[in-house]
């Protein structure tokens, strides 16, 4: 019996059921636009079938507006992308007023990525989101691109538990998914601590801490020196981490990290992930997520699977 809840809509092999239930929220399929790569949805209007996605994770949202980092923000690497955006966003109140109504009309589940620099900021943001029309809060304790807070909360199990517990208390009405950093020395311990502190689901992995140097200027490319690495280059490591966490955690895991094709997504699903998030691939190929959804469905038809819960090794 699967540890996740799946509802079968169709019983014929010609129509496999791609729906997945994440902490009580039903997604039409397991493919979610990753935070920071899809804006608030409307930015991609006309470039892909947005309504066909399972969910959309918003850009990272903080209680107060953030201007983001100065200087270079994106830098391409072999099979990857370094980013140092710095959580630029208008603040949660402005998001709820200006962006959420249109985002809700797009169709997919709305997952609000909550960021912060202090426990108090996380809590105030969670209280606002708790009273809103979003579906899931994704608690970001893993961003490597801010000077205060961010990833620091996700590197240590005890600290991760403190912020998870505080946000859980402030947002009882919403499912809570905690986004983990691959840079944690003991990721399994952090995952277990978040689950024990009240997380309903986990998402992993966020970007790996990396760096680039401008050899002509003889200085780091980024103002913050380091940045977050995403893209196909990190996929095998991200997959291994998702596999390990899924073996030891009894709550749903949403996997991400370099997923660009249906084959990539299927690897994560077979490794135990309940759903996947796609990020950098959308920059290069906006319809990538639609292609991934069709590819998962074709795979299930080919091998005779009726439900996503059957895709486990």
C-alpha contacts under 8 A as a table, 3 or more apart, distances in Angstrom:
res1	aa1	res2	aa2	distance
2	X	5	X	7.19
2	X	309	X	6.09
2	X	310	X	7.88
3	X	250	X	6.96
3	X	251	X	7.67
3	X	252	X	7.94
4	X	21	X	7.13
4	X	22	X	7.82
4	X	251	X	7.83
4	X	252	X	6.67
4	X	274	X	7.36
4	X	309	X	7.24
5	X	20	X	7.01
5	X	21	X	5.60
5	X	22	X	7.86
6	X	19	X	6.71
6	X	20	X	5.45
6	X	21	X	6.00
6	X	307	X	7.37
6	X	308	X	7.56
6	X	309	X	6.75
7	X	17	X	7.79
7	X	19	X	6.83
7	X	20	X	7.35
7	X	21	X	7.94
8	X	11	X	7.07
8	X	17	X	5.80
8	X	19	X	7.79
8	X	306	X	7.95
8	X	307	X	6.86
9	X	17	X	6.20
10	X	15	X	6.03
10	X	16	X	6.56
10	X	17	X	6.18
11	X	15	X	7.26
11	X	16	X	7.44
11	X	306	X	7.11
12	X	15	X	5.58
12	X	16	X	7.00
12	X	306	X	7.60
13	X	16	X	5.93
13	X	301	X	6.15
13	X	304	X	6.13
13	X	305	X	7.25
13	X	306	X	6.28
14	X	301	X	6.22
15	X	301	X	7.48
15	X	306	X	7.66
16	X	297	X	6.64
16	X	300	X	6.56
16	X	301	X	6.68
16	X	305	X	6.69
16	X	306	X	4.60
16	X	307	X	6.03
17	X	306	X	5.92
17	X	307	X	5.00
17	X	308	X	6.86
18	X	28	X	6.41
18	X	29	X	4.73
18	X	30	X	6.85
18	X	297	X	7.29
18	X	307	X	6.35
18	X	308	X	5.86
19	X	26	X	6.76
19	X	27	X	5.54
19	X	28	X	4.46
19	X	29	X	4.61
19	X	30	X	6.84
19	X	307	X	7.98
19	X	308	X	7.43
20	X	26	X	5.72
20	X	27	X	5.30
20	X	28	X	6.69
20	X	29	X	6.14
20	X	30	X	6.23
20	X	274	X	7.24
20	X	275	X	7.55
20	X	308	X	7.36
21	X	24	X	5.74
21	X	25	X	5.33
21	X	26	X	4.38
21	X	27	X	6.15
22	X	25	X	5.16
22	X	26	X	6.42
22	X	27	X	7.49
22	X	201	X	7.30
22	X	252	X	6.70
22	X	274	X	7.73
23	X	175	X	5.94
23	X	176	X	8.00
23	X	200	X	5.83
23	X	201	X	6.81
23	X	252	X	7.65
24	X	175	X	7.54
25	X	109	X	7.86
25	X	135	X	7.00
25	X	136	X	7.78
26	X	109	X	7.93
27	X	30	X	6.69
27	X	54	X	4.93
27	X	55	X	6.65
27	X	108	X	7.32
27	X	109	X	6.42
28	X	52	X	7.82
28	X	53	X	7.33
28	X	54	X	5.09
28	X	108	X	7.77
29	X	53	X	6.81
29	X	54	X	4.64
29	X	275	X	7.99
29	X	293	X	7.35
30	X	54	X	5.63
30	X	274	X	7.06
30	X	275	X	4.30
30	X	276	X	5.98
30	X	293	X	7.92
31	X	53	X	6.08
31	X	54	X	5.13
31	X	55	X	6.76
31	X	275	X	6.21
31	X	276	X	5.34
31	X	277	X	5.91
31	X	278	X	7.17
31	X	289	X	6.80
31	X	292	X	7.72
31	X	293	X	6.69
32	X	53	X	6.36
32	X	54	X	5.37
32	X	55	X	4.47
32	X	56	X	5.47
32	X	57	X	7.02
32	X	275	X	7.57
32	X	276	X	6.12
32	X	277	X	4.58
32	X	278	X	6.28
32	X	289	X	8.00
33	X	37	X	7.20
33	X	38	X	6.24
33	X	53	X	7.69
33	X	55	X	6.33
33	X	56	X	4.74
33	X	57	X	5.76
33	X	277	X	5.52
33	X	278	X	5.29
33	X	279	X	6.26
33	X	289	X	7.74
34	X	37	X	5.86
34	X	38	X	6.78
34	X	56	X	6.83
34	X	57	X	5.37
34	X	58	X	7.64
34	X	277	X	5.02
34	X	278	X	5.28
34	X	279	X	4.88
35	X	38	X	6.62
35	X	39	X	7.58
35	X	56	X	7.64
35	X	57	X	4.66
35	X	58	X	5.13
35	X	59	X	4.91
35	X	60	X	6.47
35	X	113	X	6.65
35	X	279	X	7.38
36	X	39	X	6.06
36	X	57	X	7.82
36	X	58	X	6.65
36	X	59	X	4.28
36	X	60	X	6.38
36	X	279	X	7.77
37	X	59	X	7.27
37	X	279	X	5.30
37	X	280	X	6.66
37	X	282	X	7.29
37	X	283	X	7.38
38	X	41	X	5.74
38	X	43	X	7.20
38	X	44	X	7.21
38	X	56	X	7.57
38	X	57	X	7.62
38	X	58	X	7.11
38	X	59	X	7.27
38	X	279	X	7.58
38	X	282	X	7.88
39	X	42	X	7.52
39	X	43	X	6.33
39	X	58	X	6.12
39	X	59	X	5.51
40	X	43	X	6.76
40	X	56	X	7.86
40	X	58	X	5.54
40	X	59	X	6.81
40	X	99	X	6.76
40	X	103	X	6.38
41	X	44	X	5.89
41	X	45	X	7.14
41	X	50	X	7.49
41	X	56	X	7.16
41	X	58	X	7.97
41	X	103	X	6.30
41	X	106	X	7.60
42	X	45	X	5.10
42	X	102	X	7.72
42	X	103	X	7.16
44	X	47	X	5.43
44	X	48	X	6.87
44	X	50	X	7.76
44	X	286	X	7.69
45	X	48	X	6.83
45	X	50	X	7.24
46	X	49	X	7.53
47	X	286	X	6.13
47	X	287	X	6.70
48	X	286	X	6.34
48	X	287	X	4.99
48	X	290	X	7.10
49	X	52	X	5.52
49	X	53	X	7.37
49	X	287	X	7.57
49	X	290	X	6.74
50	X	53	X	5.63
50	X	106	X	6.71
50	X	107	X	7.64
50	X	108	X	7.52
51	X	106	X	5.65
51	X	107	X	4.99
51	X	108	X	5.90
52	X	107	X	7.80
52	X	108	X	7.21
52	X	290	X	7.13
53	X	56	X	7.52
53	X	108	X	5.75
53	X	289	X	7.34
53	X	290	X	7.15
53	X	293	X	7.99
54	X	108	X	5.35
54	X	109	X	6.40
55	X	108	X	4.53
55	X	109	X	4.33
55	X	110	X	5.91
55	X	111	X	6.97
56	X	108	X	6.35
56	X	109	X	6.24
56	X	110	X	5.35
56	X	111	X	5.91
57	X	110	X	6.34
57	X	111	X	4.58
57	X	112	X	5.78
57	X	113	X	6.28
57	X	138	X	7.88
58	X	61	X	7.59
58	X	110	X	7.55
58	X	111	X	6.32
58	X	112	X	5.23
58	X	113	X	5.66
59	X	87	X	7.59
59	X	89	X	7.26
59	X	112	X	7.72
59	X	113	X	6.38
60	X	87	X	5.68
60	X	88	X	7.64
60	X	89	X	6.93
60	X	112	X	7.61
60	X	113	X	4.90
60	X	114	X	5.85
60	X	115	X	5.83
60	X	140	X	7.71
61	X	87	X	7.30
61	X	89	X	6.04
61	X	90	X	7.66
61	X	91	X	5.94
61	X	92	X	5.80
61	X	112	X	7.36
61	X	113	X	5.87
61	X	114	X	5.05
61	X	115	X	5.54
61	X	116	X	8.00
62	X	65	X	6.48
62	X	66	X	7.38
62	X	89	X	7.21
62	X	91	X	5.27
62	X	92	X	5.93
62	X	114	X	6.16
62	X	115	X	5.07
62	X	116	X	5.53
62	X	121	X	7.49
62	X	122	X	7.54
62	X	125	X	6.48
63	X	91	X	5.29
63	X	92	X	5.32
63	X	93	X	7.45
63	X	116	X	7.29
63	X	121	X	6.08
63	X	122	X	7.29
63	X	124	X	6.55
63	X	125	X	4.82
64	X	90	X	7.42
64	X	91	X	4.72
64	X	92	X	7.01
65	X	88	X	7.46
65	X	89	X	5.62
65	X	90	X	4.46
65	X	91	X	3.97
65	X	92	X	7.67
66	X	87	X	6.60
66	X	88	X	4.90
66	X	89	X	5.33
66	X	90	X	6.48
66	X	91	X	6.99
67	X	86	X	7.83
67	X	87	X	7.76
67	X	88	X	4.97
67	X	89	X	6.83
68	X	85	X	5.74
68	X	86	X	4.26
68	X	87	X	5.45
68	X	88	X	4.00
68	X	89	X	7.52
69	X	73	X	7.25
69	X	84	X	6.74
69	X	85	X	5.61
69	X	86	X	4.80
69	X	87	X	7.92
69	X	88	X	7.52
69	X	223	X	7.67
69	X	224	X	7.98
70	X	73	X	7.49
70	X	223	X	6.68
71	X	222	X	6.62
71	X	223	X	5.98
72	X	75	X	7.50
72	X	84	X	7.48
72	X	221	X	6.75
72	X	222	X	5.62
72	X	223	X	7.21
73	X	82	X	7.98
73	X	83	X	5.41
73	X	84	X	4.65
73	X	85	X	5.28
73	X	222	X	7.05
74	X	81	X	6.98
74	X	82	X	5.71
74	X	83	X	4.56
74	X	84	X	6.46
74	X	85	X	7.65
75	X	81	X	5.87
75	X	82	X	5.07
75	X	83	X	6.45
76	X	80	X	6.23
76	X	81	X	4.57
76	X	82	X	6.15
77	X	80	X	4.96
77	X	81	X	5.44
77	X	82	X	6.97
78	X	81	X	7.92
78	X	233	X	7.54
79	X	231	X	6.17
79	X	232	X	5.45
79	X	233	X	5.12
80	X	229	X	6.64
80	X	230	X	5.52
80	X	231	X	4.19
80	X	232	X	5.93
80	X	233	X	5.51
80	X	234	X	7.71
81	X	228	X	7.96
81	X	229	X	5.59
81	X	230	X	5.31
81	X	231	X	5.91
81	X	280	X	7.42
82	X	210	X	7.21
82	X	211	X	7.67
82	X	227	X	5.83
82	X	228	X	5.26
82	X	229	X	4.48
82	X	230	X	6.46
83	X	145	X	7.93
83	X	227	X	5.49
83	X	228	X	5.24
83	X	229	X	6.65
84	X	145	X	5.36
84	X	222	X	7.20
84	X	224	X	7.72
84	X	226	X	7.86
84	X	227	X	5.10
84	X	228	X	6.49
85	X	88	X	6.47
85	X	145	X	6.75
86	X	145	X	5.10
86	X	146	X	5.30
87	X	115	X	7.97
87	X	145	X	7.56
87	X	146	X	7.29
90	X	94	X	5.85
90	X	95	X	6.55
91	X	94	X	5.57
91	X	95	X	6.27
92	X	95	X	4.95
92	X	96	X	6.13
92	X	125	X	6.69
92	X	128	X	7.36
92	X	129	X	7.74
93	X	96	X	5.22
93	X	97	X	6.30
93	X	128	X	7.49
94	X	97	X	5.13
94	X	98	X	5.76
94	X	99	X	7.55
95	X	98	X	5.36
95	X	99	X	4.97
95	X	100	X	6.13
96	X	99	X	6.01
96	X	100	X	5.05
96	X	101	X	7.48
96	X	132	X	7.35
97	X	100	X	6.58
97	X	101	X	7.36
98	X	101	X	7.07
98	X	102	X	7.99
99	X	102	X	5.80
99	X	103	X	6.14
100	X	103	X	4.84
100	X	104	X	5.97
100	X	133	X	7.87
100	X	134	X	7.80
101	X	104	X	5.34
101	X	105	X	6.68
102	X	105	X	5.23
102	X	106	X	6.84
103	X	106	X	5.47
103	X	107	X	7.86
103	X	110	X	7.45
104	X	107	X	6.23
104	X	108	X	7.59
104	X	109	X	7.85
104	X	110	X	6.90
104	X	134	X	7.99
109	X	134	X	7.91
109	X	135	X	6.20
110	X	134	X	5.36
110	X	135	X	5.28
110	X	136	X	6.65
111	X	134	X	6.33
111	X	135	X	5.81
111	X	136	X	4.68
111	X	137	X	5.67
111	X	138	X	6.35
112	X	129	X	7.80
112	X	134	X	6.60
112	X	135	X	7.78
112	X	136	X	6.30
112	X	137	X	4.97
112	X	138	X	5.78
113	X	137	X	6.08
113	X	138	X	4.57
113	X	139	X	5.97
113	X	140	X	6.29
114	X	122	X	7.13
114	X	125	X	7.06
114	X	126	X	7.31
114	X	137	X	6.68
114	X	138	X	5.94
114	X	139	X	4.97
114	X	140	X	5.64
115	X	122	X	6.51
115	X	139	X	6.60
115	X	140	X	5.23
115	X	141	X	7.03
115	X	150	X	6.82
116	X	119	X	7.32
116	X	121	X	5.54
116	X	122	X	5.10
116	X	140	X	7.96
116	X	149	X	6.36
116	X	150	X	6.30
117	X	121	X	6.52
117	X	122	X	7.47
117	X	148	X	5.34
117	X	149	X	3.90
117	X	150	X	6.02
118	X	121	X	5.18
118	X	122	X	6.38
118	X	149	X	6.04
119	X	122	X	5.13
119	X	123	X	6.20
119	X	163	X	6.02
119	X	166	X	7.45
120	X	123	X	5.11
120	X	124	X	6.22
121	X	124	X	5.25
121	X	125	X	6.17
122	X	125	X	5.20
122	X	126	X	6.05
122	X	163	X	7.71
122	X	167	X	6.69
123	X	126	X	4.97
123	X	127	X	6.19
123	X	166	X	6.50
123	X	167	X	5.40
123	X	170	X	6.02
124	X	127	X	5.20
124	X	128	X	6.59
124	X	170	X	7.93
125	X	128	X	5.29
125	X	129	X	6.36
126	X	129	X	5.08
126	X	130	X	5.88
126	X	137	X	7.94
126	X	167	X	6.04
126	X	170	X	5.94
126	X	171	X	5.67
127	X	130	X	5.07
127	X	131	X	6.68
127	X	170	X	5.42
127	X	171	X	5.82
128	X	131	X	5.56
128	X	132	X	6.64
129	X	132	X	5.02
129	X	133	X	7.77
129	X	134	X	6.96
129	X	137	X	7.52
129	X	171	X	7.45
130	X	170	X	7.48
130	X	171	X	4.85
130	X	172	X	7.18
130	X	173	X	5.94
130	X	174	X	5.93
131	X	173	X	7.87
134	X	137	X	7.60
135	X	174	X	6.75
135	X	175	X	7.37
136	X	174	X	5.83
136	X	175	X	5.11
136	X	176	X	6.14
136	X	177	X	7.12
137	X	174	X	6.66
137	X	175	X	6.30
137	X	176	X	5.09
137	X	177	X	6.03
138	X	176	X	6.16
138	X	177	X	4.66
138	X	178	X	5.50
138	X	179	X	6.36
139	X	164	X	7.73
139	X	176	X	7.02
139	X	177	X	6.04
139	X	178	X	4.60
139	X	179	X	5.79
140	X	143	X	6.73
140	X	150	X	7.13
140	X	178	X	6.30
140	X	179	X	5.02
140	X	180	X	7.25
141	X	149	X	7.91
141	X	150	X	5.24
141	X	151	X	5.20
141	X	152	X	7.16
141	X	153	X	5.25
141	X	154	X	4.82
141	X	160	X	7.36
141	X	178	X	7.34
141	X	179	X	6.22
141	X	180	X	6.37
141	X	181	X	7.24
142	X	150	X	5.65
142	X	151	X	3.85
142	X	152	X	7.24
142	X	153	X	7.13
142	X	154	X	5.43
142	X	155	X	7.83
142	X	179	X	6.40
142	X	180	X	5.40
142	X	181	X	4.46
142	X	206	X	6.32
143	X	146	X	6.82
143	X	150	X	4.90
143	X	151	X	4.66
143	X	181	X	7.37
143	X	206	X	7.12
143	X	207	X	7.55
143	X	228	X	7.95
144	X	150	X	6.53
144	X	151	X	5.23
144	X	207	X	7.47
144	X	208	X	7.89
144	X	209	X	6.47
144	X	227	X	6.57
144	X	228	X	6.06
145	X	150	X	7.63
145	X	224	X	7.55
145	X	226	X	7.64
145	X	227	X	5.94
145	X	228	X	6.79
146	X	149	X	7.02
146	X	150	X	6.11
146	X	151	X	7.94
147	X	150	X	7.75
148	X	152	X	7.74
149	X	152	X	5.42
149	X	153	X	6.28
150	X	153	X	6.12
150	X	154	X	7.63
151	X	154	X	5.28
151	X	155	X	6.56
151	X	181	X	6.78
152	X	155	X	5.55
152	X	156	X	7.66
153	X	156	X	6.72
153	X	159	X	5.66
153	X	160	X	5.32
153	X	163	X	7.33
154	X	157	X	7.16
154	X	159	X	7.07
154	X	160	X	5.16
154	X	180	X	6.26
154	X	181	X	6.10
154	X	184	X	6.73
154	X	190	X	7.05
155	X	159	X	7.80
155	X	160	X	7.32
155	X	181	X	7.04
155	X	183	X	6.85
155	X	184	X	4.27
155	X	185	X	6.77
155	X	186	X	7.84
155	X	187	X	7.83
155	X	190	X	7.32
156	X	159	X	5.45
156	X	160	X	6.06
156	X	184	X	6.82
156	X	185	X	7.84
156	X	186	X	7.75
156	X	190	X	6.34
157	X	160	X	5.10
157	X	161	X	6.14
157	X	186	X	7.95
157	X	189	X	5.74
157	X	190	X	4.11
157	X	191	X	7.63
157	X	192	X	7.98
157	X	193	X	5.64
157	X	194	X	7.63
158	X	161	X	5.16
158	X	162	X	6.39
158	X	190	X	7.66
158	X	193	X	6.97
159	X	162	X	5.10
159	X	163	X	6.53
160	X	163	X	5.50
160	X	164	X	6.08
160	X	190	X	6.49
160	X	193	X	6.97
160	X	194	X	6.31
161	X	164	X	5.06
161	X	165	X	5.91
161	X	190	X	7.70
161	X	193	X	5.33
161	X	194	X	5.11
161	X	196	X	7.71
161	X	197	X	5.45
162	X	165	X	5.27
162	X	166	X	6.21
162	X	197	X	7.60
163	X	166	X	5.06
163	X	167	X	6.14
164	X	167	X	5.27
164	X	168	X	5.95
164	X	178	X	7.55
164	X	194	X	6.08
164	X	197	X	6.00
164	X	198	X	6.81
164	X	199	X	6.83
165	X	168	X	5.04
165	X	169	X	6.21
165	X	194	X	7.93
165	X	197	X	5.02
165	X	198	X	6.16
166	X	169	X	5.28
166	X	170	X	6.36
167	X	170	X	4.96
167	X	171	X	6.02
168	X	171	X	5.28
168	X	172	X	5.95
168	X	176	X	6.91
168	X	197	X	7.92
168	X	198	X	6.17
168	X	199	X	7.27
169	X	172	X	5.85
171	X	174	X	5.79
172	X	175	X	7.63
175	X	199	X	7.94
175	X	200	X	6.09
176	X	198	X	7.84
176	X	199	X	5.38
176	X	200	X	5.25
176	X	201	X	6.49
177	X	199	X	5.84
177	X	200	X	5.76
177	X	201	X	4.44
177	X	202	X	5.01
177	X	203	X	6.60
178	X	194	X	7.26
178	X	199	X	6.38
178	X	201	X	6.48
178	X	202	X	4.78
178	X	203	X	5.99
179	X	202	X	5.86
179	X	203	X	4.56
179	X	204	X	5.76
179	X	205	X	7.20
179	X	206	X	7.05
180	X	187	X	7.83
180	X	190	X	7.91
180	X	191	X	7.45
180	X	202	X	7.20
180	X	203	X	6.24
180	X	204	X	5.21
180	X	205	X	5.84
180	X	206	X	6.30
181	X	184	X	5.89
181	X	187	X	7.60
181	X	204	X	6.91
181	X	205	X	5.76
181	X	206	X	5.20
181	X	207	X	7.12
181	X	208	X	7.66
182	X	187	X	6.80
182	X	204	X	7.51
182	X	205	X	5.60
182	X	206	X	6.37
182	X	207	X	7.08
182	X	208	X	6.20
182	X	238	X	7.67
182	X	241	X	7.81
183	X	187	X	7.89
183	X	208	X	6.28
183	X	209	X	6.96
184	X	187	X	5.27
184	X	190	X	7.69
186	X	189	X	5.48
186	X	190	X	6.58
187	X	190	X	5.07
187	X	191	X	6.12
188	X	191	X	5.10
188	X	192	X	6.17
188	X	244	X	7.66
188	X	245	X	6.08
188	X	248	X	7.94
189	X	192	X	5.16
189	X	193	X	6.09
190	X	193	X	5.08
190	X	194	X	6.20
191	X	194	X	5.26
191	X	195	X	6.25
191	X	202	X	7.49
191	X	245	X	7.22
191	X	249	X	7.57
192	X	195	X	5.14
192	X	196	X	6.15
192	X	249	X	6.78
193	X	196	X	5.14
193	X	197	X	6.09
194	X	197	X	4.98
194	X	198	X	6.49
194	X	199	X	5.64
195	X	198	X	5.48
195	X	199	X	4.77
195	X	200	X	6.96
195	X	201	X	7.52
195	X	249	X	7.67
195	X	251	X	7.32
196	X	199	X	7.15
199	X	202	X	7.11
200	X	251	X	6.25
200	X	252	X	7.35
201	X	251	X	5.36
201	X	252	X	4.85
201	X	253	X	5.80
201	X	254	X	7.60
202	X	251	X	7.38
202	X	252	X	6.43
202	X	253	X	4.84
202	X	254	X	6.16
203	X	253	X	5.61
203	X	254	X	4.48
203	X	255	X	5.87
203	X	256	X	7.43
204	X	238	X	7.59
204	X	242	X	6.78
204	X	253	X	7.48
204	X	254	X	6.40
204	X	255	X	5.25
204	X	256	X	5.76
204	X	257	X	7.63
205	X	238	X	6.01
205	X	241	X	7.73
205	X	242	X	7.63
205	X	255	X	6.73
205	X	256	X	5.67
205	X	257	X	5.98
206	X	230	X	7.99
206	X	256	X	7.51
206	X	257	X	7.09
207	X	228	X	4.84
207	X	229	X	5.06
207	X	230	X	5.34
207	X	257	X	7.48
208	X	228	X	5.30
208	X	229	X	4.97
208	X	230	X	6.94
208	X	234	X	7.79
209	X	226	X	6.50
209	X	227	X	5.73
209	X	228	X	4.88
209	X	229	X	6.15
210	X	226	X	5.52
210	X	227	X	5.29
210	X	228	X	5.77
210	X	229	X	5.79
211	X	220	X	7.47
211	X	221	X	7.78
211	X	222	X	7.87
211	X	225	X	6.50
211	X	226	X	4.68
211	X	227	X	5.84
212	X	220	X	5.96
212	X	221	X	5.54
212	X	222	X	7.41
212	X	225	X	7.81
212	X	226	X	7.54
213	X	218	X	6.91
213	X	219	X	5.75
213	X	220	X	4.27
213	X	221	X	5.14
214	X	217	X	5.49
214	X	218	X	5.48
214	X	219	X	5.52
214	X	220	X	5.82
214	X	221	X	5.42
215	X	218	X	4.70
215	X	219	X	6.99
220	X	223	X	7.20
220	X	225	X	5.48
221	X	225	X	6.84
222	X	225	X	4.83
222	X	226	X	6.58
222	X	227	X	7.20
224	X	227	X	7.28
229	X	234	X	7.64
230	X	233	X	7.16
230	X	234	X	6.28
230	X	257	X	6.49
230	X	258	X	6.20
230	X	280	X	6.74
231	X	234	X	6.10
231	X	235	X	7.14
231	X	257	X	6.54
231	X	258	X	4.06
231	X	259	X	7.30
231	X	279	X	7.94
231	X	280	X	5.64
231	X	281	X	7.10
232	X	235	X	5.21
232	X	257	X	7.27
232	X	258	X	3.97
232	X	259	X	6.57
232	X	260	X	7.19
233	X	236	X	7.63
233	X	258	X	6.67
234	X	237	X	5.62
234	X	238	X	6.08
234	X	257	X	6.11
234	X	258	X	5.85
235	X	238	X	5.02
235	X	239	X	5.92
235	X	256	X	8.00
235	X	257	X	5.11
235	X	258	X	4.60
235	X	259	X	6.74
236	X	239	X	5.09
236	X	240	X	6.25
237	X	240	X	5.14
237	X	241	X	6.34
238	X	241	X	5.12
238	X	242	X	6.21
238	X	255	X	7.97
238	X	256	X	6.98
238	X	257	X	5.49
238	X	258	X	7.93
239	X	242	X	5.14
239	X	243	X	6.11
239	X	255	X	7.66
239	X	256	X	7.90
239	X	257	X	7.49
239	X	267	X	7.58
239	X	268	X	6.15
239	X	271	X	7.53
240	X	243	X	5.08
240	X	244	X	6.26
241	X	244	X	5.14
241	X	245	X	6.21
242	X	245	X	5.22
242	X	246	X	6.00
242	X	253	X	7.61
242	X	255	X	6.19
242	X	268	X	7.32
242	X	271	X	7.14
242	X	272	X	7.47
242	X	273	X	7.06
243	X	246	X	5.27
243	X	247	X	6.39
243	X	268	X	7.74
243	X	271	X	5.11
243	X	272	X	6.31
243	X	273	X	7.88
244	X	247	X	5.33
244	X	248	X	6.92
245	X	248	X	5.41
245	X	249	X	5.95
246	X	249	X	5.40
246	X	250	X	7.49
246	X	253	X	6.70
246	X	271	X	7.54
246	X	272	X	5.58
246	X	273	X	6.93
247	X	272	X	7.74
249	X	252	X	7.91
252	X	273	X	7.04
252	X	274	X	5.80
253	X	272	X	7.56
253	X	273	X	5.09
253	X	274	X	5.68
253	X	275	X	7.15
254	X	273	X	5.42
254	X	274	X	5.71
254	X	275	X	4.82
254	X	276	X	5.16
254	X	277	X	6.97
255	X	268	X	6.24
255	X	269	X	7.93
255	X	273	X	5.61
255	X	274	X	7.72
255	X	275	X	6.37
255	X	276	X	4.69
255	X	277	X	6.32
256	X	259	X	6.46
256	X	268	X	7.87
256	X	276	X	5.59
256	X	277	X	5.04
256	X	278	X	6.49
257	X	277	X	7.90
257	X	278	X	7.62
257	X	279	X	7.99
258	X	264	X	7.99
258	X	278	X	7.52
258	X	279	X	7.61
258	X	280	X	7.09
258	X	281	X	7.45
259	X	264	X	5.24
259	X	265	X	5.95
259	X	277	X	7.67
259	X	278	X	5.78
259	X	279	X	7.60
259	X	281	X	7.00
260	X	264	X	6.34
260	X	265	X	7.62
260	X	278	X	7.03
260	X	280	X	7.90
260	X	281	X	5.12
260	X	288	X	6.75
260	X	292	X	7.79
261	X	264	X	5.19
261	X	265	X	6.45
261	X	288	X	7.07
261	X	291	X	7.41
261	X	292	X	5.56
261	X	295	X	8.00
262	X	265	X	5.06
262	X	266	X	6.03
262	X	291	X	7.11
262	X	292	X	4.22
262	X	293	X	7.04
262	X	294	X	7.87
262	X	295	X	5.02
262	X	296	X	5.83
263	X	266	X	5.09
263	X	267	X	6.30
263	X	295	X	7.71
263	X	296	X	7.97
264	X	267	X	5.28
264	X	268	X	6.80
265	X	268	X	5.32
265	X	269	X	6.33
265	X	276	X	6.57
265	X	292	X	7.22
265	X	296	X	7.84
266	X	269	X	4.93
266	X	270	X	5.90
266	X	296	X	6.79
267	X	270	X	5.17
267	X	271	X	6.06
268	X	271	X	4.94
268	X	272	X	6.52
268	X	273	X	5.61
268	X	276	X	7.23
269	X	272	X	5.30
269	X	273	X	4.62
269	X	274	X	6.27
269	X	275	X	6.64
269	X	276	X	7.51
269	X	311	X	6.38
269	X	312	X	6.86
270	X	273	X	7.07
270	X	311	X	5.16
270	X	312	X	4.31
270	X	313	X	5.55
271	X	312	X	6.29
271	X	313	X	6.36
272	X	312	X	5.97
272	X	313	X	7.65
273	X	276	X	6.98
274	X	309	X	7.82
278	X	281	X	6.62
278	X	282	X	7.12
278	X	289	X	6.92
279	X	282	X	5.74
279	X	283	X	7.51
280	X	283	X	5.45
280	X	284	X	7.08
281	X	284	X	5.38
281	X	285	X	5.95
281	X	286	X	7.44
281	X	288	X	6.53
282	X	285	X	4.97
282	X	286	X	4.41
282	X	287	X	6.91
282	X	288	X	5.87
282	X	289	X	7.22
283	X	286	X	6.03
285	X	288	X	5.46
286	X	289	X	7.49
287	X	290	X	5.41
287	X	291	X	6.35
288	X	291	X	5.10
288	X	292	X	6.16
289	X	292	X	4.95
289	X	293	X	6.25
290	X	293	X	5.20
290	X	294	X	6.37
291	X	294	X	5.20
291	X	295	X	6.05
292	X	295	X	4.94
292	X	296	X	6.18
293	X	296	X	5.25
293	X	297	X	6.36
294	X	297	X	5.13
294	X	298	X	6.11
295	X	298	X	5.05
295	X	299	X	6.11
296	X	299	X	5.12
296	X	300	X	6.27
297	X	300	X	5.16
297	X	301	X	6.27
298	X	301	X	5.09
298	X	302	X	6.10
299	X	302	X	5.06
299	X	303	X	6.26
300	X	303	X	5.35
300	X	304	X	5.69
300	X	305	X	4.73
300	X	306	X	6.93
301	X	304	X	5.08
301	X	305	X	6.32
301	X	306	X	7.88
302	X	305	X	7.97
305	X	308	X	7.53
305	X	310	X	6.60
305	X	311	X	7.67
306	X	310	X	7.51
307	X	310	X	5.75
307	X	311	X	7.74
308	X	311	X	5.56
309	X	312	X	7.12
